Amino acid sequence: MGFNSYSSSFSTDPYLNLPIPTFSLSTRIQKRALSRSLARTWDRVQVLGDNRNYGHAGCVNALHWARGGELLLSAGDDTTVQIWKSDPTNTLDDYPFVCRTVIHTGHSANIFNTAMLPSSNRIVTVAGDRQVRVFDLGKNLGRVPSAIGENVRPHEYYASQAMTNTLRCHEDRVKRIVTEESPDRFLTVSEDGTVRQHDLRTQHVCRNQCPTPLLQVHHELSTLATSGYYCVVAGDSPYGYLFDRRFTGRKQDVHTQGLITSCVRRFGRAEQRKTSRYAREHITGARMSAENGHEVLLSYSADGVYLFSTLDDPESSDGISSSSSSIISPNLKRRRHHRETHSAESSPLTEGHAMDINEWSTHAPQEDTDDDQDEDENEDEERPEFYPWVDTVRPLRRFSGARNVETVKDVNFLGPRDEYVTSGSDDGNFFVWHKNTGRLHGLYEGDGSVVNVIEGHPHLPLVAVSGIDYTIKLFAPVNGESKFSRMSNAESIMEKNRMNFRSSGIRRRMNFIGMLEALGQGEDINANCVNQ
């Protein structure tokens, strides 16, 4: 099984003023072949860590393809990072991934995310103990057998052996890592409301000499996505916020509340949209398209996935369409094209397909009673609105069917042109929608309980899935029948998920009564997975 890399040159995007890849003919052919392959039905083709080889001893919260897809990193509640690589001596399996390296990180709480820094053997982890840890594994990373038939145990590293940096800059749980085109720099986001840029070439004493955060908001943050100069952050707010890093380090402005980086857009749903009467509006996942740089996905807790574009004409704070920003150029022609194309192709919400957001507002179910609405309004009044002077971009469409209540779920694009949108669900399935047509492409069983993370291989028709189970499942297109496809029961599954939204409570982290009861009974409150 081989791993290919795409060759490309770069041009400049006229709207974002960012370098965008211009792929060679051979690369375009490869992408076209990959798209055709992913258009077929998928099935589970491998389970990693299912007692046949090394595996995790807790929920798997993080997956990361590294070195162009040569390696798969996984991490979770057992505080280890495990590195999986294909076994060239295995001729029996089509996807012969085995665990080659295990890092015992020494974190005292669940690992939420891990990544390998480009052009290096450095692994970064972030966890619930508020720490960011960096490990340098040297030349033994992902070593392969020296002879056919050699029985190789994973090479194990412990924190005392491989850890090079422990960063304590954040004051609350650290949730996500975003790498940059550097073996030394990366970004992290934390529930303390900050995004920090770390540079391993610059030493400092944490708590006393920590660099100023790249940006800060006054509520919890749980997700981060970047594209060139821009980064989108979201968390305990009904909005996602787009920041422009080109304004880092400039003179502070009264309109930025002392922040170093400027917020240039907000992404938000229609004002009339409510979730559950018990739900506090919260965004659990964000992604920016690596293919075009302007599309943004936000996954709302107790709601669906929404697609935005930074090129769309925003709505000003007084509700009037605005195009006054000199930072991001609107593209009105493109917005009209989206409206005309997708309003004609959208499917009803009850079929679990994407829907043009204007059509959604007319079909939205009224689930709350008047009393419930009053309760929601009172709760919203207690929450300040951040950056009210910043223009708001409304979503192009909404992808529904999955249930995002029990844990914090990520969201992702899939495909060589980001042509699919995917999300996990509380029912143990993961959903795959066509981004442009809105059709539900696939519905697959990916976990025994809850699917949280879905990561597509960068160059192969291969998707890694994880959640509450202690294993990682690999999915790929197949020619025959799919044993793990649930498309035949899609309507009933999505209807059940929709009904469960009405009675669901969220924000389990704040369930202090349950925690106190567990302590009073002598139970281990960390016995069950508390993923993200």
N, C-alpha and C positions, 0 to 999 in steps of 0.2 A: 504494500500500500504506500503510495508516494504522496508527497506534499509539494504542491507547486506554488510559486509566488508570482504575482502579477508584476509585469514591467510597465512603467508609465513615465510620462513627462508631465509638466504642469502648465496650466494656463490660469487666468484670473477670472473669478466670478464677477460679473459686472455689478451685481447688487450687494454682495457681501464684501467685496474687495478682498477675497481670500484665495489662496492657491487651491485649485481643484485639479484632480488627476485627469490627464488625457491619455487613455489607454491605447496600447498598440493593437494592431489587427489580431495578433495571436491571443492577446488578453481578452479582447472583445469576443472572440470565438469561444474561449474558455468560459467566459461569463454566460454566454448564450447557452452553452451546453449545461452549465450548472443550473440555470433557470429552468430549462426543460426537465432536468432530472428532479428538481424540487417540486415541479408541478404534478408529479405522480403521487400516489398514496404512500404514506410512510408507515413504518412498523418498528417495533423495538428490536434492535439487532444485537445489543450487548448490554450486560449489567456489570458495572464495575464495583467490586467490593462485596460480592455475594457469596462469601465464604470460600470461593475458589482461589482468591488471591487476597492481598492486603486490602483493608477497607477501614472506613470510619466507624467510630463508636458513638456517634451522635448525629443529629440532623446536619445535612450538608447545605450550608447557607451561601456558599460562593463557588462559582466556576469561572475559569479564565483560560482561554486558549492562548498559548504563548509560542514564541518563535515561529510565527506564521502558521500555527496549527500543529506543529510537531509535538508539542507537549500540552497536556490538560492539567491545570491546577485545580484542586478542590480543597475546601476548608469548611469548618463548621463548629459545632458545639463541643467537640472533643478537643478543641484548641490545637489540632494538628493541621498542617498543610501536606497534602499528598500529591505527588507529581506522577502522572500517568503517561506512558509512552508506548508506541507500538512495538511489538516483539517480532523482530525479523525471523526468528527461528520457528515461530508458530505458523504452520501452513494449513492448519485445520479451520481456524476462525477467519472470517472476512474482516473483522475489526479486533485484532489481537492486542488490545491495550492491557498493560499490566502496570502495577505500581512500582516505580523505580526508586523513588526518594520519599522519605517521610521526615518532616520537620516538626519536632516537638517545641512549639513556640514559647512555652512558658507563660502565655497569657492566662490571667486568672478569671476570664469570662469568655463568653462565646465569641468566636471570630465571625465577623459579618462580611468581610471582603478580603480578597487577596489578589495580587497582581505581580507579574514579573516586569521589571524595568527593561526597556529596550536596550539591545546591544550589551547585555550584561547577564550575570548569573545571580542577580539580586532579586530577592523575593520580599515583597512588602505585605504586611498584615495589619488590619485594624480590628478592634474588638470592643466589647462592652466594658472593659477595664479602663477605657479612655486613652489607651496607649496605641501608638503606631510603632511597629517593630520592623527592622530591616535585617535580612539575613543574606549573607554572601556564601554561596555554596561551592565556589571554586570550580574545579574541573570535573568533579564527580557527578555533576548534575545530570540526572537521567541516564546514567551509564547503562550500557547494553551488555548482554552476555558475551564473554570472550570466545566461547565455543558453543556449538549447537548442543543442546541438551543440558547445558549448565544450569543447575538449580540456584537461582539468584534471589537472595532476599533483598528487600529494599534497603538502600543505604540510608541509615538513620542519623539525623542531626538533632542535637539538643541546643537549647538556647545558649548555654554556656560555650558551645563550640562554634556556632555559626553566626550568632547575632552580632551585628556591627553597630547598630543604633537603636536606642529606645527613646522615642520622642513623646514627651508629655505636655505638648503645647495645648491640647484640647482640654476642656473642663467638663465634658460629658461624653457619653458613648460616641465612638467614631464609627461611621456607617459605610462610607464608600471611599474608594481610591480611583483616581483617574490618572493614567500615565501620560507623559508628554514625550516628545521626540528627543529624549535624553536619558542616559543611564543614571543621572544624578537628581533629576527634578520630577516631582509628582505632586498631585493635589489630593487633599482629603477633606471630607465634610463631616460635621459632627452635630449632635443634638444640642450643642451649646450655641448653635446658630451661626457658626463661622465656617468659612472655607479657607484653608491654609495651603500655601505653596511651600513645599519643603525642598531644600537644596542640600544634598549630602556633602557638598564641598565646603559648606559653611558650618562650622561648629558653634554651638551656643549652649548655655545653661538654661534648661527648660524652667519655666515659671518666672525666671528673672530676666532672661535675655531673648525670649522668643520673639521672632519677627512679627510685625503687625499682620493681622489676618488679611488675606486678599479681599475678603468681603465679610460683612456681618449683618444679620437681620435679628429682629427681636422676638423670634420664636424658634422652635425646634426645626432643624433641617435633617432630612433623612435620605436625600438623593441628590445626585450631581451628574450633569452631562455637559460635555464640551464640544465645540466645533470651532477650530481656529481661535480667534480672539474672544469668542462668546462662550459663556457658560450659563446653564440653566440650573437653578436650585429650587427645591421645593420641600415641603414637609407639613408642619402643623398650620396650614393656611389653605384657603380655597384657591390660591393663586400659585403659579410657578413664576419665577422671576428671571429675566434675562439680563445678565450683566456684561458689560463691554470692558474687557481687560486692557484695552488700549488706553484707558483713562487711569490706570493704576499709577499711583505716585504723584499725580498732579495735585494742584492746589485744591483743598477741600471746598466744597460748595454747601451753602446752607440748605439746599434742596436735597442733599444726599445724607443729611443727618450725621455728618462727620465721617461717612464711609469713604474708603479709599477708592473703591471701584464703583462706577456709575451703573445704576439700574436703568435700562433703556426701554424695557417692555415688561408688561405683565401678561400672563396667559391665564384666562379664566373662563369658566363655563357661563352659560346664560344665567342671569340673576335669578330667574324663577326656578332653577333646578335645585331640588332638595334631595338628600339621600334618605337615610332612615331617621325617624324622630329621635333615636338614641345616638345618632352619629354626629361626631364633631368632624367637620370637613377637613380632610387630610389627604395629601398626595403621597403615595408610597413609592412610585417609580418614575423616572424620567430618562428619556433617550433623545439624542440629536442624531439625525441621519448622517452617517459617514459618507454616503454616496453623493448627496446634494448639499449638505451643510445647513439647510434652512428648515427642514421639517422637524417637528418636536412632538414626542409622545409623552403624555402625562397619564398615569394610572391613579384614579381616585379610589380611596377606601370606601367600601359600600356603594360603589358606582362602577362605571365602565372605564374604558380607555378612550382618551380624546386625542385627536390629531390636530396640530396647529402648524402654522408656517410663519416664520419671521418676515416673509415677503408680503404677507397680507396687510391690507390697510387697517390700522388699529382704530379702536373706538376711544375717544377722549373721555375724561372723567365725567363730562356732562352728558355722555351718551351720544355725542355727535361724532360721525366718522372724521378721523383726523389723519393727515399725512404731513404734519409739520416737522417731524423729526428729521434732522440732518444726519443722524447716525445710521439708520437703516432705511433704505429706499423702499417705498411701497411699490407693489406691482399690481395695479388695478386690473389690467388685462388678464393676468394670470388668475386673479381672484374670480373674475367673471367666468373664466374657463372652468375653474373648479366647481362653481355653483351650477353651471349649465350641465356639465358632465355628470357630476355625482348625484345631483337631485334626480336625474333621469334614471340612474342606475341603482339607486339605493333601494334596499329591501326593508320590509316592515321590521320594527324592533322585536316583535315576538319571534321572528325567525333567527334572531341572534346575529344579524348582519350589520355592517356599518350603515349609518344613516346620515344624510346631510343634516347639519345641525339645525337649520331652519325648520326642516321637516320634523325633527325630533321634538322641538318646542311645541308643535301642534299635536303630537301623538303622546307626549309625556303623561304617564299615569299619575293621577292625583291620589297618592297613597295616604296622605296625612289628613287627619281631621282638623277642624278649626283649633281645637285645644292644642293638638300637636304642633300646628304651625305657630301658635303663640309661644309655645315652649322653645321652638327653634329660634324664633325671632329674639326672644329674651336672651338666649345663649349667644346669638350673633352680636347683640348689642354690647356684650361684655368683651368682645374681641376687637381690638383696634384694627383698622384697615391700614396696611402698610403700603407705602408709596402711592397714595391716592392720586397724586399729580401725574403719575406715569400712565401713558396710554395703554389700553388693554386690547390684546388680540383675542378674538373669539375663535372657538374651534371650527374646523372644517367639517368634521364628522365624529361620530361616537361609535365605538365598537363594543358590543354588549354580548352577554351570554355567560361570561365567567363570573365567579363570585369571589370578591376580594374583601374579606372581613376578618378571618381568623388570624392571619399573619400579615407581615409586610411583604407584598409581592413586587417583584421587578417587572419591567415591561421592555420589549425589545423589537427591533426590526430583524427580519431574516431575509436571506437571499442576496445574490451579488449586487442587485440594484435596490436593496431595501424594499422589495416589492411585497413583502408580507409583514404583518403585525402580529405579535404573539404575546400571550399572557398566561400565567398559571391560574389555578382556581382552587377553591376550598374543597371541591369534590374529588380531588386527586387527578383531575384532567388538566391538559393545557390546550388552549385554543389558538388556532392559526387562521387569520383572516387575510384575504387579498386586500392590500392597502387601497388600490384604486377602484376596483369594482365593488368592494364590500362583501363579496361572497365569503362564506365560511369555508375555508380550504380544508381544514382538518380539525378533528377533535380526538385527542388521544389520551389514554390512561398513562400517566407518567409517574404516579406515586400512590402508595397505599393510603395516604391521608390528604396531603396538600402539596401542590406544586408551587414553588416560589421562584425558581431561577431557570431560565432557558437561554442557552448560548449556542449560536450557530458557528460551525467551523468556518474560518475565513475563506477557504478555497475548495472545500469538499462538501458534497451533499450529506452532511452529518450534523446532528443537533444533540447537544448534551442537556439533560434535564435533571433537576434535583429538588428536594423538598424535605419533608419530615422524615422520610425513610433514611436509612444509613447508607444507601447506595446511590450511584449515579447511573442513569439510564441513557443509552445512546439510541437515537432514532435516525433512520435513513430511508430513502425511497426503495420500494420493493416492487417486483413484478407480479407476485401472487397476492393472495388475500392477506389483509392486515389483521393480526390477532388482537392488536391493542387499539385499533380504531374504534371510536364510539360514535361515528357519524350516523349510524342507523338509529341511534337513540338520542340524537342531538336535540330534537324538539323537547322531549320530556326532561332531559338534563337541564336545558336552559330555562325551562319553565319552573323547575324545582329551584334552581338558583335564584330566579327572579322572586319567587314567593319567599324564599328564605331571607332575602334582603329586608323584608318588612319587619321582621321580628329580631333582627340581629343587633347586638350591642358590640361596639368596638372599643379600641384603646385599652387592650388588656393589661398593658403595662401599668395602668392606673388602678388596677383592681386591688386596692389595699386591704379590703375586708377579706377577700379570699386568701391573700398572703398571710394576714394575721391568723386566720383560722388554721392555715397549714402549719404555721409556727407553733400555735397552741396545741396542735395534735402531734407535734414532733415530726412532721413530715419534711421531706427535702423539697423545698419549693423549686429547686432546679432539676428535679427528677425528670420532668417532661421538657421537651424541646420548647424553648421560648424564642424561636427564630425571629431575629430582627425586631 
